[in-house]
Amino acid sequence: METDLRLESSLWVGNKRYLAVLTGWHFKWTEVDKKNRQKKTFSVPVAEVVGVEEGRVEILPQKLVEDTDKDFTVFYVKRSSSGGSYGLLWRLGRTQFSCPSRVLRDQWINHLRSALKTHSPLRPHRLLVFVNPFGGKRKGRQIYHSLVAPLFELAGISSHVIVTERANQARDHLLKKDLTGFDGVVCVGGDGMFSEILHGLIGRTQQEAGLCENDPAVTLQPCPLHIGIIPAGSTDCVCHATVGVIDPVTSALHIIIGDSQPLDVCSVHHASALVRYSVSLVGYGFYGDVLAESEKHRWMGPLRYDYSGTMVYLSNRSYSGVVQYLPADPLLSSPRDKTRCLSGCSVCSRSTEKLFPNTSDSGSLYSSHYSQFSTDSEGEWVSVEGRFRCVSLTCMSSSCARSPLGLSPSAHLADGTGDLILVWDTHPLAFLKFLYRHTSTEDQFDLPFVEVHRVKAVRFSLPGGREEEGHEEIGGSSSRIDEEERARVDAVSRNGSQQHLAERDMRQEVTNEQKTATPFLCGLCCKKAPAVSVWNCDGEILPFTEILCKIHGQLVRLYARGIEDGAAIHNCTVETDECERRRVLNK
Ligand SMILES: Nc1ncnc2c1ncn2[C@@H]1O[C@H](COP(=O)(O)OP(=O)(O)OP(=O)(O)O)[C@@H](O)[C@H]1O
């Protein structure tokens, strides 16, 4: 195959002559001067070629085609620094080549297109795209049509676009409608929109596999469709933590070339029923209170998080609880080992072999036997009890623009574990120090009141089984809501699937009532602090305090490749031999 695709000839770019070689994996062109001396070489991995067009073509800002006989244009991924220490911006690179004859031109086009097909098997051909027109700064539609759609068209991807008209429309569509023929699902929006896609795809996959999502002991079936995220939300934490930059063009290019990044997912259960899935944060105490408080100030826009964070910090709350956790294998990795989960992460690769032991193609989404825990002995649960400022569980670093290294800088995207962060009750200034360290590179875990554990599962309960008591203190309506929610959860248990999520009206009713029942924060004037906080699950308030969380290794796949280390990969406009040398050195 390799030799079939090989092609070599002189090509011209402008008035300079180049010796061009297609080896199958790489397309290189080296400038040669009049005395046949070789000068600078440019190299593009075939897997990163976006498209090959006849003539002299431009795509952005608008399509322009000069249909000449002897020219062809190659579009490819071009990297540039994002300005930060991690993450690279991807741009559409373009070089227009001239050939001495039309025959040679056609040969180049055919060879390059065949090489693309051979070396990029995961490139999508057909995508289902959901655009949230109200996410972030309400620019989802514009971002998709002006920046993303032209690139998809260039790459020959056909897309079925749905601009959502209500919350949960994307999730319901994925749970119920025919998805035949689609290679992936793309969301144009923020973390809330991603969560919809996540719930829809996981639910649909389990329905089709006949698996019950409620039972935390069940090993769920990985989703066959990839998820692409075009960031157009307010925080876009999932995109930031998996790509390293929040940039629609970079994300579109990752989708086009069919990058594949597995992602761990945490399922949250209460009383034998699934409550929600999470990828970034399941947080009790401070993070729950900030979300509950911010819900009351939606009119402030994104500023509400700063305001609520300040108010909650000043209210100086801590909560008692019992935390039990199932530690992950400490020999594989540790949350304090100062590593970063970057593109090609060796910890995630080793974990893939553990998670998918019976497949020759480790990590294959289509493995019939997925035995995350069955080969492991479960290990011993560890239990701690006390008063906490916050209890957080995250399956990824959860880095974002405000916290460049995230909640747990050494967390891995796809190792089948989560990081449990316990912040014990402490002096307000010490807690402020902990919070502040998230915005810098200082180690937030290097504080005497902070513990971090790499875990496979977590249970949280109130001391002495005080859940009912706690809710009574929150407000009179809460026990009624618990009744309703419990009835819903019972129904879910009987169905054994997420079909209930599609029963939107009922859910909406519960959510609205539940919001009014979340622990109130009446600021510094409040004399009696509530006994319980709420759980913040990827930006949604959970209706229960006592929960069980289980990490499912590599349950979904994103069109991404993890964060590329900007310091390791040379900042070049087009990849040269020097870039390749540095990449090899850094492996
Ligand atoms: N047409 C719509 N009308 C109202 N809400 C919608 C619509 N489409 C989607 N939603 C909901 O809007 C919520 C927020 O959207 P999204 O996550 O895209 O933006 P965001 O909240 O600004 O960003 P982030 O989640 O990153 O902070 C999602 O939970 C989604 O369910």
The ligand as a Tripos MOL2 file, in Angstrom:
@<TRIPOS>MOLECULE
LIG
   31    33     1     0     0
SMALL
NO_CHARGES

@<TRIPOS>ATOM
      1 N1        -32.9250   26.4860   22.0550 N.pl3     1 LIG1
      2 C1        -32.6650   26.4560   23.3590 C.ar      1 LIG1
      3 N2        -33.3450   27.2400   24.2190 N.ar      1 LIG1
      4 C2        -33.0450   27.2430   25.5370 C.ar      1 LIG1
      5 N3        -32.0940   26.4830   26.0940 N.ar      1 LIG1
      6 C3        -31.3790   25.6900   25.2920 C.ar      1 LIG1
      7 C4        -31.6180   25.6330   23.8850 C.ar      1 LIG1
      8 N4        -30.7530   24.7630   23.3430 N.ar      1 LIG1
      9 C5        -30.0150   24.2730   24.3530 C.ar      1 LIG1
     10 N5        -30.3810   24.8230   25.5250 N.ar      1 LIG1
     11 C6        -29.8280   24.6060   26.8790 C.3       1 LIG1
     12 O1        -29.0130   25.7240   27.2110 O.3       1 LIG1
     13 C7        -28.1070   25.3230   28.2230 C.3       1 LIG1
     14 C8        -26.8540   26.1350   28.1860 C.3       1 LIG1
     15 O2        -26.2750   26.0500   26.9220 O.3       1 LIG1
     16 P1        -24.7210   25.9720   26.6150 P.3       1 LIG1
     17 O3        -24.0550   24.9950   27.4630 O.co2     1 LIG1
     18 O4        -24.6340   25.7780   25.1370 O.co2     1 LIG1
     19 O5        -24.2060   27.4420   26.9230 O.3       1 LIG1
     20 P2        -23.6430   28.1430   28.2440 P.3       1 LIG1
     21 O6        -24.4120   27.7230   29.4310 O.co2     1 LIG1
     22 O7        -23.5660   29.5860   27.9390 O.co2     1 LIG1
     23 O8        -22.1480   27.6020   28.3030 O.3       1 LIG1
     24 P3        -21.3890   26.7390   29.4170 P.3       1 LIG1
     25 O9        -22.2610   25.5510   29.6760 O.co2     1 LIG1
     26 O10       -20.0810   26.3760   28.7720 O.co2     1 LIG1
     27 O11       -21.2180   27.6360   30.5930 O.co2     1 LIG1
     28 C9        -27.8660   23.8560   28.0010 C.3       1 LIG1
     29 O12       -28.0110   23.1600   29.2080 O.3       1 LIG1
     30 C10       -28.9130   23.4210   26.9770 C.3       1 LIG1
     31 O13       -29.6630   22.3300   27.4730 O.3       1 LIG1
@<TRIPOS>BOND
     1     1     2 1
     2     2     3 ar
     3     2     7 ar
     4     3     4 ar
     5     4     5 ar
     6     5     6 ar
     7     6     7 ar
     8     6    10 ar
     9     7     8 ar
    10     8     9 ar
    11     9    10 ar
    12    10    11 1
    13    11    12 1
    14    11    30 1
    15    12    13 1
    16    13    14 1
    17    13    28 1
    18    14    15 1
    19    15    16 1
    20    16    17 2
    21    16    18 1
    22    16    19 1
    23    19    20 1
    24    20    21 2
    25    20    22 1
    26    20    23 1
    27    23    24 1
    28    24    25 2
    29    24    26 1
    30    24    27 1
    31    28    29 1
    32    28    30 1
    33    30    31 1
@<TRIPOS>SUBSTRUCTURE
     1 LIG1         1 GROUP 0 **** ****
